[in-house]
Amino acid sequence: MKPPKNQKPVNTKRNKKMFYELVRGKYIDPLTDFGFKKLFGEECNKDLLLDFLNELLYEEQGRIVNISYLKSEQLGISADSRKAVFDLYCENEKGEKIIVEIQKERQEYFKDRTLFYSTFPILQQAPKVEHWSFELKAVYVIAILDFVFDEDKNDLHKYRYDVKLTDIKTHKIFYDKLTFIYLEMPKFTKEAHELETRFEKWLYVINNLYRLDYLPDELREYIFEKMFAAAEVAKLSQAEHLGYARNLMISWDQYSCMKTATDEAKAEGLAEGLAEGLVKGLAEGEQERLKLQKELDELKRLLKK
């Protein structure tokens, strides 16, 4: 179909060139939807996800032997129920479900969202049989955040939250089959030479991969060599390259909108504060003037005597 006479045809070559120019780093960013799914959500890179989860959850459940990817789009229990789309959804060899989410921008009800997500793998465990004892497999919701929570924003050493149902008086875990893990990536600021554990190496790579030009000596082992090789922008197909560029543009646009809203709120708050201060200052000044006038009137009265 030809475009209308007054409408210029879309220059696809120019658009593709523009998108290619947006991607300037050597490696893709794991903290983008595209980057995370490319590096951790493809069958050929399943060993990367398995290694990361083993470092993250080892103290919780021991060594995970195998994982299987599950459908990321989940429907509710009825046709009109709200659906959920996870970044990654998988299960281990025990049938325990693991949801992994990347969140770039601050979201007011993000904790509520992760709780909502956890209900899907719980409800799916109900069998379609007459009798059931309600025994459940464990569910893990892992959130990798590119922002920090307000409550501990000044505690720079607190970047990992492990959350379970706990008795508030005894502080003992009441139910151990529902776990939420939140990682605040902006707080993890170690350099390559400061890394002490394999888990810290993973956090460093996720945080800094897109900034790097080569594999640091501290990360020279098979799993990270494979990670860096899989993340090379030059190895992306044309469709992947364009998809990643669009993903970056969406991310930048979201950041720009958030910054604009924040700046406007600050400016509005400053203006309100100045106006309030001016009114208060004028009121206090008027009170002081009346006080001085009263003293002056009293002095005049005494002088007349």
N, C-alpha and C positions, 0 to 999 in steps of 0.2 A: 504493500500500500504506500503510495506517495504521500509526503507531507503536504498540508495545505500550502497554497501559493505564498502566503505571507509568513509562513513558518519555516525557519531554516532547519535542515536536517541535522540530527544529533551527530556531532563529530566524535565517534567512538574511539578513534585513534588518539585524539587529544585527551579524552576522559581517561583512557588507560594510562597515558603518559603522566597525567596529573596524579593518578593514584600511585604509580610507581615511584614518583618523586617524593611522595609522602613518607615512604618507608626508607629511612636512611641508615638505620642500624644494621649490624651484621646478623643479629639474632632477633627473633620475635620475642614479644613481651608475654611471659606466662600469666601475668595479671590482667590479660584481656580475655574475653570469652573465646575468641578464635585461638589465641595462643595456648590457653589452658587445655582446650579440647583437642587441639592438634598434638600437644605434647603428652597429655595424660589420658585422652579419651579414644585413641585409636588402638586397634588390636595389636598392631606391630610395635606399639610403645607400652603395652600393658605392663612390662617389667619395670618401667619407670614409675608408674602408679603404685605397683606392688611394693617397690622399695621405699617409696615415700610413706605409704600407709604403715609399713612395718616399723619405720622409725617413729612415726607419730603415735601409733597405738600399741607398741610392743609391751610397755608396762601394763597396759590395760588388758590385753588378751593374748600375749605371746606372739609367736611367729605366724603370720598368715601364709599359708602354702599356695593358695591360688585365689584368683578373683575372676568373676564373670561380669561382663557389662550387661546392664538391664536397660530397658526402654526408658529414656529420660522424661518423656511426656506421660504424665499420670492423670487418669481420669478419676473423678469422684465416684461415690458409691451409687449415684443415680445420674440419669442423663442430664439433669439440670444443675448438677453439682459443679462447683468451681474446680478447674483442673490446675495442675502444677507442672512446671517444666524445670527440671533440675539441670545444673551444668553437667554433673556426672552422677550416675546411679549404678551401683554394683553390689554384688554379694560375694562373701568368701565361701570357702569350702564347707563351713558349718551352716550356711544358709542365713547368716547374719547380714543385714542390709546396711549399706554405707552410702550416704548422700554427701557429695562434695560441692560446695558453692563458692564462687568467686564474687566478691562485691566490691566494685570500684568506688562508688560514691556513698556517702552517708545516707542512711535511710532511717527515718524516725522510728518505724516499727519493725526494724530488721529482726530483733529477737522474736517478736511475735510471728514473723514470717517463717523463721526456722522451726518454731514450734508447730506451726501449721503444716509445714513440709513433713515433719516427723510423723504426722497422723496417717499419711498415705501408706508407707511400708508397714505400719501397725495394722491398719484395716485390711490390707491385702493378705494378711496371714490368717484371716478367718476362713476356714475351709468350708466348702459347700457340702457339708454332711450334717446329719441330724444331731450328733453328739460331739461335743468339743470341750476340752478341759480348760481352755483359755491360756494354755502355755504359749508363750511368745519367744521368738528369737530376738536377739539383741538388735537395736537400731542405733546407728551412729550418724550424727549430722555434723559435718566438718565445714566450717566457714572460714575462708581465707580473705581477710579484710584489708583494703587499701585505705583504711581510716581507723580512728581509735574511738573507743567508747568514752563518754564524758566522765563516768565515775572514777576512772583510774588514769585519766589523761596525763597527770603529772608524775605518775609512777612509771618511769621509763624502763624499769626492769620487768614490769608486769605486761607481757605481750601474749601470754597463753592463758586461756580460760578453759578449765575442764569442769563441766557442769552436769550434775546428776540430781535426782530427787533425794533430798537429804532432810533428816529430822533437825529442826531449827534449835532444839534444846541440847540434844546429845551430839550434834554435828556428825552423826554416823549416817552412812548411805542407807537409805530406806529401800530404794529400788535401783538395781545396777544394770538393767537392760536397756536403758534409754540414756544416751550420752550426747552432750553437745560440746564441741570443741571449737573455740574461736581463736584465730591467730591474727593479732594486730601487726601487720607487716611494717608500718611506718616506724614502729618502736625498735625493730631489729636493725641495728646500725653497725654491726660488726663488720670489719674488713676481712679479706680472705686470710691474712696471716693471723687473725685473732680467733679463728674457728677452732672449737675444741671437740665437738661431737659430729657424728654423721648427720644428725637431725639439724644442727646449726648449718651444716653445709647445704642441706636442702633449702633452708630458709634463705640463705645467702643467694643461691642460684635463682630461686623464684623472685626474689627482690631485685636482683641486679643483672640478670642475664642480658636484657636488651641494652644495657649500658656498656657491656664488655665487647672487646675486640678479639679476645683469645681466651683459651681455657687456662685459668690460673694453676700453678704447680700444685697448690694445696688440694685441687680437685681432680688430679690425674689418676682416676680409676675408671673402670669400664662403664659403670652406670652413668657417670657424669659426662664421659666422653661421648656416649650415645646420645645423651640429652642435648649436648651442644651441637652434635651433628644433625639431629632432628630439627633443631631450632634455626638452622641457617636459612636466612631469607632467600639466598640465591638458589636454594633447592626447592623452593615453593613452585608449584605449577602456576600458570597465568591466572587461573580461576582462584587459587588459594591466595595469590599475591593481591589480587583485587579485593577479595573478601577480607583479608587482613587490613588493607588500607581503609576500607569502609568502616571496619570495626574501630580503627584508630580515630577516624573522623567522628564517629558517634561518641566515643569516649571523650574526645576533646570538646565536643559540643556540649555534652553533659557537664563537664568541668566548668566550661565557660558560663553556662546558665547558672550553676551553683554559685560561682564566684560573683557574678553580677548580682544575684539575689542577696548574697551576704554583704557585698559592698553597699548596696542600696539600703539594706536594713541598718548597717552601721551608720551610714550618712543620715538616715532618718532619725536614728537614736541620738546621734550627736546633735542634730538640729533641735530635737525635742529637749535634750539636756541643756543646751545653751539657752533656749527660750525659758525653760523652767528656772534656770539659774538667774537669768535676767529679771524675771518677775520676782523671784525671791529676794534678789539683791535690792531691787527698787522698793519692795515692801519693807525690808530691814532699814534701808536708807530713810524712808519716810518715818518710820518709828523713831529713829535716832534724831531726825530733824524735829519731830514733835517734842521729844524729850528735852532737847536743847532749848527749844522755844519756851517750854514750860519753866525751865531753870532761869532763862533770861527774863521772863515776865515776873518771876518771883524776886529776882534781883532788883528790877525796876521798882517793884512795890516797896521793897525794904529801903531803897534810896530816897523815896518820897517821904518817908517818916521823919 
